[in-house]
Amino acid sequence: MSNQHASSAIMMAVIWSPGTNENFPHDETLQYLLILCSKVALNTFVLSFWRHSILKSLLGLCSASMYVADVLLVSAVTNAWLFKEHLPTSTSMCFILAHGSAVYALLPLPVLIAGAFDYASYPHLDTSSSSRRRAVSYGIVVVLLWALACCYTYNYTDTQPMETYKDDMRVLVCHVHGSSVVFQFTLHLSIAVGFILLLYFKKTIVWTRKANKLAELRNTVFAPVKDQNFLCDQVGECGNSEIPLFVSLTLGFALNWMPYLLMCLACALVGFVVPAYASVNLLWMACANSLLVGIAFWFRSDSTGPLRKFPDDTCLWNIYWHLSKGTSPTVDAKLTTKLYIRVHKPTVPFQEI
């Protein structure tokens, strides 16, 4: 391929192999269909815990559109497999895989940038503040991102199958793209999160237990108490916590996403390369969404506070805010914003919804 996408890595996908008898070659179409069906199943699982706020942010709407694109990709490969006796499978599969991987390889970087700008301007980081005008603008941006990616790949993607030899056997392959952005994102994020947790390694176990206790008490109903000491009774200690807010939020992110990041890191260490049509999935999008929401909350915590419906259904950011402040969510869940201001008296007044 003469033009290489800056955000992708080139690899080869085998679409035809000799099999046991060279006169009856082995078609790999069913294998790719199973891979894509597995991706759709994974995306469906992610949607099951992201369904409440996925349409309330630009990154979430991009994820929903990606789910639709995955279903269309599965339909295209299914048709290529069902009509393989009437259509040249190698040509159709190479067209589908090459264009599909190229589009998915191009999307992550602009999606991350657009998502960061979205959360930087998101009103109070509260999904209840999202307006109809904002939703329309999300739809326009999503359509533009897909249209630009498809137009670029249509003009610059090589979709012609080519023959090569592997272990003295002739195989038919085509160019597909891997996402360098997803690889670099997960690699550097794993290193950064691991480094922060290592700095506070001796205290993370205690903090994790305390966070779990706060999460258990989150929906507990208590009678109102006038004295501010009730904020300390439920967690067993009073006063400000020694946990910096960014460390507390990092801990909350790591407890949810470190297994996924470790899996990606292990794949990178063993040299396991995944095409973009598989690696760019809703699990990665949900991880990126949690990261951007956590960063935005960290920068705007003084004016935002924990009494928000964050555009993230994975991480309990309010729990780790309370963990950092040394307060309990049991009473805050029952307070209005005005009463919350009177109880906590923050340096910067909280903005009302």
Contacts in CASP RR format, 6 or more apart in sequence:
PFRMAT RR
TARGET T0000
AUTHOR 0000-0000-0000
METHOD contacts of the structure
MODEL  1
MSNQHASSAIMMAVIWSPGTNENFPHDETLQYLLILCSKVALNTFVLSFW
RHSILKSLLGLCSASMYVADVLLVSAVTNAWLFKEHLPTSTSMCFILAHG
SAVYALLPLPVLIAGAFDYASYPHLDTSSSSRRRAVSYGIVVVLLWALAC
CYTYNYTDTQPMETYKDDMRVLVCHVHGSSVVFQFTLHLSIAVGFILLLY
FKKTIVWTRKANKLAELRNTVFAPVKDQNFLCDQVGECGNSEIPLFVSLT
LGFALNWMPYLLMCLACALVGFVVPAYASVNLLWMACANSLLVGIAFWFR
SDSTGPLRKFPDDTCLWNIYWHLSKGTSPTVDAKLTTKLYIRVHKPTVPF
QEI
1 10 0 8 1.000
1 157 0 8 1.000
1 158 0 8 1.000
1 175 0 8 1.000
2 158 0 8 1.000
3 156 0 8 1.000
4 10 0 8 1.000
5 102 0 8 1.000
5 105 0 8 1.000
5 106 0 8 1.000
5 156 0 8 1.000
5 177 0 8 1.000
6 180 0 8 1.000
7 105 0 8 1.000
7 106 0 8 1.000
7 108 0 8 1.000
7 109 0 8 1.000
7 179 0 8 1.000
7 180 0 8 1.000
7 181 0 8 1.000
8 101 0 8 1.000
8 102 0 8 1.000
8 105 0 8 1.000
8 106 0 8 1.000
8 177 0 8 1.000
8 178 0 8 1.000
8 179 0 8 1.000
8 180 0 8 1.000
8 276 0 8 1.000
9 177 0 8 1.000
9 178 0 8 1.000
9 179 0 8 1.000
9 180 0 8 1.000
9 183 0 8 1.000
9 273 0 8 1.000
10 175 0 8 1.000
10 176 0 8 1.000
10 177 0 8 1.000
10 178 0 8 1.000
11 175 0 8 1.000
11 176 0 8 1.000
11 177 0 8 1.000
11 178 0 8 1.000
11 273 0 8 1.000
11 275 0 8 1.000
12 164 0 8 1.000
12 173 0 8 1.000
12 174 0 8 1.000
12 175 0 8 1.000
12 176 0 8 1.000
13 32 0 8 1.000
13 94 0 8 1.000
13 97 0 8 1.000
13 101 0 8 1.000
13 173 0 8 1.000
13 174 0 8 1.000
13 175 0 8 1.000
13 176 0 8 1.000
13 275 0 8 1.000
14 28 0 8 1.000
14 166 0 8 1.000
14 171 0 8 1.000
14 172 0 8 1.000
14 173 0 8 1.000
15 27 0 8 1.000
15 28 0 8 1.000
15 29 0 8 1.000
15 32 0 8 1.000
15 89 0 8 1.000
15 90 0 8 1.000
15 93 0 8 1.000
15 94 0 8 1.000
15 97 0 8 1.000
15 161 0 8 1.000
15 172 0 8 1.000
15 173 0 8 1.000
15 174 0 8 1.000
16 25 0 8 1.000
16 26 0 8 1.000
16 27 0 8 1.000
16 28 0 8 1.000
16 89 0 8 1.000
16 90 0 8 1.000
16 161 0 8 1.000
16 171 0 8 1.000
16 172 0 8 1.000
17 25 0 8 1.000
17 26 0 8 1.000
17 28 0 8 1.000
17 169 0 8 1.000
17 171 0 8 1.000
17 172 0 8 1.000
18 25 0 8 1.000
18 26 0 8 1.000
18 169 0 8 1.000
18 170 0 8 1.000
18 171 0 8 1.000
19 25 0 8 1.000
19 26 0 8 1.000
22 169 0 8 1.000
22 170 0 8 1.000
27 84 0 8 1.000
27 89 0 8 1.000
28 93 0 8 1.000
29 77 0 8 1.000
29 80 0 8 1.000
29 81 0 8 1.000
29 84 0 8 1.000
29 89 0 8 1.000
29 93 0 8 1.000
30 81 0 8 1.000
32 77 0 8 1.000
32 93 0 8 1.000
32 97 0 8 1.000
33 74 0 8 1.000
33 77 0 8 1.000
33 78 0 8 1.000
33 81 0 8 1.000
35 278 0 8 1.000
36 70 0 8 1.000
36 73 0 8 1.000
36 74 0 8 1.000
36 77 0 8 1.000
36 277 0 8 1.000
36 278 0 8 1.000
37 74 0 8 1.000
39 70 0 8 1.000
39 277 0 8 1.000
39 278 0 8 1.000
39 281 0 8 1.000
40 67 0 8 1.000
40 70 0 8 1.000
40 71 0 8 1.000
40 74 0 8 1.000
42 281 0 8 1.000
42 282 0 8 1.000
42 283 0 8 1.000
43 66 0 8 1.000
43 67 0 8 1.000
43 70 0 8 1.000
43 281 0 8 1.000
43 282 0 8 1.000
43 283 0 8 1.000
44 67 0 8 1.000
46 63 0 8 1.000
46 281 0 8 1.000
46 282 0 8 1.000
46 283 0 8 1.000
46 285 0 8 1.000
46 286 0 8 1.000
47 54 0 8 1.000
47 67 0 8 1.000
47 282 0 8 1.000
49 313 0 8 1.000
49 314 0 8 1.000
50 60 0 8 1.000
50 63 0 8 1.000
50 282 0 8 1.000
50 286 0 8 1.000
50 289 0 8 1.000
50 313 0 8 1.000
50 314 0 8 1.000
51 313 0 8 1.000
52 313 0 8 1.000
53 60 0 8 1.000
53 127 0 8 1.000
53 309 0 8 1.000
53 310 0 8 1.000
53 311 0 8 1.000
53 312 0 8 1.000
53 313 0 8 1.000
54 60 0 8 1.000
54 61 0 8 1.000
54 63 0 8 1.000
54 64 0 8 1.000
54 313 0 8 1.000
55 61 0 8 1.000
55 64 0 8 1.000
55 135 0 8 1.000
56 127 0 8 1.000
56 130 0 8 1.000
56 311 0 8 1.000
57 115 0 8 1.000
57 118 0 8 1.000
57 119 0 8 1.000
57 122 0 8 1.000
57 127 0 8 1.000
57 130 0 8 1.000
57 138 0 8 1.000
57 289 0 8 1.000
57 311 0 8 1.000
58 114 0 8 1.000
58 115 0 8 1.000
58 118 0 8 1.000
58 138 0 8 1.000
58 141 0 8 1.000
58 142 0 8 1.000
59 111 0 8 1.000
59 114 0 8 1.000
59 115 0 8 1.000
59 118 0 8 1.000
59 285 0 8 1.000
59 288 0 8 1.000
59 289 0 8 1.000
59 292 0 8 1.000
60 285 0 8 1.000
60 289 0 8 1.000
60 311 0 8 1.000
61 138 0 8 1.000
61 139 0 8 1.000
61 142 0 8 1.000
62 107 0 8 1.000
62 111 0 8 1.000
62 114 0 8 1.000
62 142 0 8 1.000
62 145 0 8 1.000
62 285 0 8 1.000
63 282 0 8 1.000
63 285 0 8 1.000
63 286 0 8 1.000
63 289 0 8 1.000
65 142 0 8 1.000
65 146 0 8 1.000
66 107 0 8 1.000
66 280 0 8 1.000
66 281 0 8 1.000
66 282 0 8 1.000
66 285 0 8 1.000
67 282 0 8 1.000
69 103 0 8 1.000
69 146 0 8 1.000
70 281 0 8 1.000
73 96 0 8 1.000
73 100 0 8 1.000
73 277 0 8 1.000
76 96 0 8 1.000
77 93 0 8 1.000
77 96 0 8 1.000
80 87 0 8 1.000
80 89 0 8 1.000
80 92 0 8 1.000
80 93 0 8 1.000
80 96 0 8 1.000
81 89 0 8 1.000
90 161 0 8 1.000
90 172 0 8 1.000
90 174 0 8 1.000
91 161 0 8 1.000
93 174 0 8 1.000
94 159 0 8 1.000
94 160 0 8 1.000
94 161 0 8 1.000
94 174 0 8 1.000
95 159 0 8 1.000
97 174 0 8 1.000
97 176 0 8 1.000
97 275 0 8 1.000
97 277 0 8 1.000
98 157 0 8 1.000
98 158 0 8 1.000
98 159 0 8 1.000
98 174 0 8 1.000
98 175 0 8 1.000
98 176 0 8 1.000
98 177 0 8 1.000
99 150 0 8 1.000
99 153 0 8 1.000
99 154 0 8 1.000
99 157 0 8 1.000
99 159 0 8 1.000
100 153 0 8 1.000
100 276 0 8 1.000
100 277 0 8 1.000
101 176 0 8 1.000
101 177 0 8 1.000
101 178 0 8 1.000
101 275 0 8 1.000
101 276 0 8 1.000
101 277 0 8 1.000
102 153 0 8 1.000
102 156 0 8 1.000
102 157 0 8 1.000
102 177 0 8 1.000
102 276 0 8 1.000
103 146 0 8 1.000
103 149 0 8 1.000
103 150 0 8 1.000
103 153 0 8 1.000
104 177 0 8 1.000
104 179 0 8 1.000
104 276 0 8 1.000
104 277 0 8 1.000
104 279 0 8 1.000
104 280 0 8 1.000
105 177 0 8 1.000
105 178 0 8 1.000
105 179 0 8 1.000
105 180 0 8 1.000
105 181 0 8 1.000
105 276 0 8 1.000
105 280 0 8 1.000
106 149 0 8 1.000
106 152 0 8 1.000
106 153 0 8 1.000
107 145 0 8 1.000
107 146 0 8 1.000
107 149 0 8 1.000
107 280 0 8 1.000
108 179 0 8 1.000
108 181 0 8 1.000
108 182 0 8 1.000
108 185 0 8 1.000
108 280 0 8 1.000
108 284 0 8 1.000
109 181 0 8 1.000
110 145 0 8 1.000
111 145 0 8 1.000
111 285 0 8 1.000
111 288 0 8 1.000
112 181 0 8 1.000
112 185 0 8 1.000
112 288 0 8 1.000
112 292 0 8 1.000
114 141 0 8 1.000
114 145 0 8 1.000
115 292 0 8 1.000
116 292 0 8 1.000
118 138 0 8 1.000
119 125 0 8 1.000
119 292 0 8 1.000
119 293 0 8 1.000
119 295 0 8 1.000
119 296 0 8 1.000
119 311 0 8 1.000
120 296 0 8 1.000
122 129 0 8 1.000
122 130 0 8 1.000
122 296 0 8 1.000
122 311 0 8 1.000
123 129 0 8 1.000
123 130 0 8 1.000
124 303 0 8 1.000
124 304 0 8 1.000
124 308 0 8 1.000
124 351 0 8 1.000
124 353 0 8 1.000
125 293 0 8 1.000
125 296 0 8 1.000
125 297 0 8 1.000
125 300 0 8 1.000
125 304 0 8 1.000
125 308 0 8 1.000
125 310 0 8 1.000
125 311 0 8 1.000
126 304 0 8 1.000
126 308 0 8 1.000
126 309 0 8 1.000
126 310 0 8 1.000
126 353 0 8 1.000
127 309 0 8 1.000
127 310 0 8 1.000
127 311 0 8 1.000
128 309 0 8 1.000
128 353 0 8 1.000
129 353 0 8 1.000
157 175 0 8 1.000
158 174 0 8 1.000
158 175 0 8 1.000
159 174 0 8 1.000
160 174 0 8 1.000
161 172 0 8 1.000
161 173 0 8 1.000
161 174 0 8 1.000
162 172 0 8 1.000
162 173 0 8 1.000
162 174 0 8 1.000
163 170 0 8 1.000
163 171 0 8 1.000
163 172 0 8 1.000
163 173 0 8 1.000
164 170 0 8 1.000
164 171 0 8 1.000
164 173 0 8 1.000
165 171 0 8 1.000
176 275 0 8 1.000
176 276 0 8 1.000
176 277 0 8 1.000
177 275 0 8 1.000
177 276 0 8 1.000
178 273 0 8 1.000
178 274 0 8 1.000
178 275 0 8 1.000
178 276 0 8 1.000
178 279 0 8 1.000
179 276 0 8 1.000
179 279 0 8 1.000
179 280 0 8 1.000
182 276 0 8 1.000
182 279 0 8 1.000
182 280 0 8 1.000
182 284 0 8 1.000
183 264 0 8 1.000
183 268 0 8 1.000
183 279 0 8 1.000
185 284 0 8 1.000
185 288 0 8 1.000
186 260 0 8 1.000
186 261 0 8 1.000
186 264 0 8 1.000
186 265 0 8 1.000
186 268 0 8 1.000
186 284 0 8 1.000
186 287 0 8 1.000
187 264 0 8 1.000
187 265 0 8 1.000
187 268 0 8 1.000
189 261 0 8 1.000
189 287 0 8 1.000
189 291 0 8 1.000
190 258 0 8 1.000
190 261 0 8 1.000
190 262 0 8 1.000
190 264 0 8 1.000
190 265 0 8 1.000
193 250 0 8 1.000
193 253 0 8 1.000
193 254 0 8 1.000
193 258 0 8 1.000
193 261 0 8 1.000
194 254 0 8 1.000
196 246 0 8 1.000
196 247 0 8 1.000
196 250 0 8 1.000
197 204 0 8 1.000
197 250 0 8 1.000
197 251 0 8 1.000
197 254 0 8 1.000
200 207 0 8 1.000
200 247 0 8 1.000
203 243 0 8 1.000
204 251 0 8 1.000
207 243 0 8 1.000
207 248 0 8 1.000
207 251 0 8 1.000
207 323 0 8 1.000
208 251 0 8 1.000
208 255 0 8 1.000
210 235 0 8 1.000
210 323 0 8 1.000
211 251 0 8 1.000
211 252 0 8 1.000
211 255 0 8 1.000
211 319 0 8 1.000
211 320 0 8 1.000
211 323 0 8 1.000
213 235 0 8 1.000
214 234 0 8 1.000
214 235 0 8 1.000
214 319 0 8 1.000
214 322 0 8 1.000
214 323 0 8 1.000
214 328 0 8 1.000
214 329 0 8 1.000
215 316 0 8 1.000
215 319 0 8 1.000
217 234 0 8 1.000
217 328 0 8 1.000
217 329 0 8 1.000
217 330 0 8 1.000
218 316 0 8 1.000
218 319 0 8 1.000
218 329 0 8 1.000
218 330 0 8 1.000
218 333 0 8 1.000
219 333 0 8 1.000
220 234 0 8 1.000
220 330 0 8 1.000
221 330 0 8 1.000
221 334 0 8 1.000
222 230 0 8 1.000
222 234 0 8 1.000
222 330 0 8 1.000
222 331 0 8 1.000
222 334 0 8 1.000
224 331 0 8 1.000
224 334 0 8 1.000
225 331 0 8 1.000
228 343 0 8 1.000
229 238 0 8 1.000
230 328 0 8 1.000
230 331 0 8 1.000
231 238 0 8 1.000
231 326 0 8 1.000
231 327 0 8 1.000
231 328 0 8 1.000
231 331 0 8 1.000
231 343 0 8 1.000
232 238 0 8 1.000
232 239 0 8 1.000
232 326 0 8 1.000
232 327 0 8 1.000
232 328 0 8 1.000
233 328 0 8 1.000
234 328 0 8 1.000
234 330 0 8 1.000
235 326 0 8 1.000
235 327 0 8 1.000
235 328 0 8 1.000
237 326 0 8 1.000
239 326 0 8 1.000
240 325 0 8 1.000
240 326 0 8 1.000
241 248 0 8 1.000
241 323 0 8 1.000
241 324 0 8 1.000
241 325 0 8 1.000
241 326 0 8 1.000
243 323 0 8 1.000
243 324 0 8 1.000
244 324 0 8 1.000
245 298 0 8 1.000
245 301 0 8 1.000
245 321 0 8 1.000
245 324 0 8 1.000
246 298 0 8 1.000
247 324 0 8 1.000
248 320 0 8 1.000
248 321 0 8 1.000
248 323 0 8 1.000
248 324 0 8 1.000
249 294 0 8 1.000
249 297 0 8 1.000
249 298 0 8 1.000
249 317 0 8 1.000
249 320 0 8 1.000
249 321 0 8 1.000
249 324 0 8 1.000
251 320 0 8 1.000
251 323 0 8 1.000
252 315 0 8 1.000
252 316 0 8 1.000
252 317 0 8 1.000
252 319 0 8 1.000
252 320 0 8 1.000
253 290 0 8 1.000
253 291 0 8 1.000
253 294 0 8 1.000
253 315 0 8 1.000
256 290 0 8 1.000
256 314 0 8 1.000
256 315 0 8 1.000
257 287 0 8 1.000
257 290 0 8 1.000
257 314 0 8 1.000
260 283 0 8 1.000
260 287 0 8 1.000
261 287 0 8 1.000
267 274 0 8 1.000
286 314 0 8 1.000
289 311 0 8 1.000
289 312 0 8 1.000
289 314 0 8 1.000
290 312 0 8 1.000
290 314 0 8 1.000
290 315 0 8 1.000
293 310 0 8 1.000
293 311 0 8 1.000
293 312 0 8 1.000
293 315 0 8 1.000
293 317 0 8 1.000
294 312 0 8 1.000
294 315 0 8 1.000
294 317 0 8 1.000
297 304 0 8 1.000
297 310 0 8 1.000
297 317 0 8 1.000
297 321 0 8 1.000
301 321 0 8 1.000
302 346 0 8 1.000
302 347 0 8 1.000
302 348 0 8 1.000
303 348 0 8 1.000
303 350 0 8 1.000
303 351 0 8 1.000
304 350 0 8 1.000
304 351 0 8 1.000
305 318 0 8 1.000
305 321 0 8 1.000
305 346 0 8 1.000
305 350 0 8 1.000
306 317 0 8 1.000
306 318 0 8 1.000
306 321 0 8 1.000
306 322 0 8 1.000
306 329 0 8 1.000
306 332 0 8 1.000
307 318 0 8 1.000
307 332 0 8 1.000
307 335 0 8 1.000
307 337 0 8 1.000
307 340 0 8 1.000
307 350 0 8 1.000
308 318 0 8 1.000
310 317 0 8 1.000
310 318 0 8 1.000
318 329 0 8 1.000
318 332 0 8 1.000
319 329 0 8 1.000
322 328 0 8 1.000
322 329 0 8 1.000
322 332 0 8 1.000
325 344 0 8 1.000
327 344 0 8 1.000
331 343 0 8 1.000
332 340 0 8 1.000
335 343 0 8 1.000
337 350 0 8 1.000
337 352 0 8 1.000
337 353 0 8 1.000
338 352 0 8 1.000
340 350 0 8 1.000
341 349 0 8 1.000
341 350 0 8 1.000
END
